[in-house]
Amino acid sequence: MKNSKELIELLNLEDLGNHNFSGNSVTIGSPNVFGGQVLAQAVNAAYKTIPQDRILHSLHSYFLEAGNLSIPINYNVQEVRNGGSFSTRRVTASQHDKTIFILAASFHKKEDGFEHQTKFDKTIKQPEELFSWDDMLEQFGDFLPKSMKYFLSIERPIEFKPVRIPNPLQPEDLPPTEQVWFRLKGEKQEMDFRTKQEILTYISDYNVLNAAFNPNASEYNFGNTQTASLDHSMWFFRDFDFDDWMLFSAESPNAFGARGLSKGNIFTRDGKLVASFAQEGLLRPKK
């Protein structure tokens, strides 16, 4: 999967009738289905049952079992509520009749109201000053750990540029934060707000647990720690375009009991807040 067109195709599910849908999977370098893919496909399934005048404003989800890359994922949508302003959907994802993921999503009819947003850090390094994952692989691939080299070598439809690049050969403890610029690869695709939300949901599961890892990065990493997304929540605010770089900014308030919590915001390059997210993940040191 090398560009945004292929990503859109991956997230657009087959309609099986009676609020049942089916989708396939593409690896991102891990042995199981990428959580962001299941999230985004579940949003796509829910949207297929929602009136056109309503948009997703929040979602809350749990990852229950690891997904199998080799078999389709089935999504069943339950219409929980259709009110005057809000609609609620529950989506259950399963493989071989085993539930692997559940999602609750709320959709809101557009309304006007007062507003504010958190401040955007205008002093942050710009993407033109930074190395992308592809740059890192090209320049430092011979020195990277095998697992990291393999992960970076996987073709993906998104370009990432971390604001801070840790040295994998001399790991050190870092602040519990993670900031990454990102943009879509390939020719610009015409897409409505629904599709943009699905793609942003997919991207939001990348990099999110790094913030929880960083304070103990001198000792623990993705190679010696069992990791998995346990839950994921998002709140969507303003419309946006993927025409330019966007900023993923996360912080981790806590890691304890083999779990880490990360939360943060997603901004456009000019500082518009488009979404917030929170995720707790498994961080279990391997024995």
Secondary structure as GFF3:
##gff-version 3
##sequence-region A 1 287
A	DSSP	alpha_helix	4	11	.	.	.	ID=ss1
A	DSSP	beta_strand	14	17	.	.	.	ID=ss2
A	DSSP	beta_strand	20	23	.	.	.	ID=ss3
A	DSSP	alpha_helix	35	47	.	.	.	ID=ss4
A	DSSP	beta_strand	54	63	.	.	.	ID=ss5
A	DSSP	beta_strand	73	82	.	.	.	ID=ss6
A	DSSP	beta_strand	86	95	.	.	.	ID=ss7
A	DSSP	beta_strand	98	109	.	.	.	ID=ss8
A	DSSP	three_ten_helix	127	129	.	.	.	ID=ss9
A	DSSP	alpha_helix	133	140	.	.	.	ID=ss10
A	DSSP	three_ten_helix	141	143	.	.	.	ID=ss11
A	DSSP	alpha_helix	146	153	.	.	.	ID=ss12
A	DSSP	beta_strand	158	162	.	.	.	ID=ss13
A	DSSP	beta_strand	177	184	.	.	.	ID=ss14
A	DSSP	alpha_helix	193	204	.	.	.	ID=ss15
A	DSSP	alpha_helix	210	213	.	.	.	ID=ss16
A	DSSP	three_ten_helix	214	216	.	.	.	ID=ss17
A	DSSP	beta_strand	225	229	.	.	.	ID=ss18
A	DSSP	beta_strand	231	236	.	.	.	ID=ss19
A	DSSP	beta_strand	246	256	.	.	.	ID=ss20
A	DSSP	beta_strand	259	268	.	.	.	ID=ss21
A	DSSP	beta_strand	273	285	.	.	.	ID=ss22
###
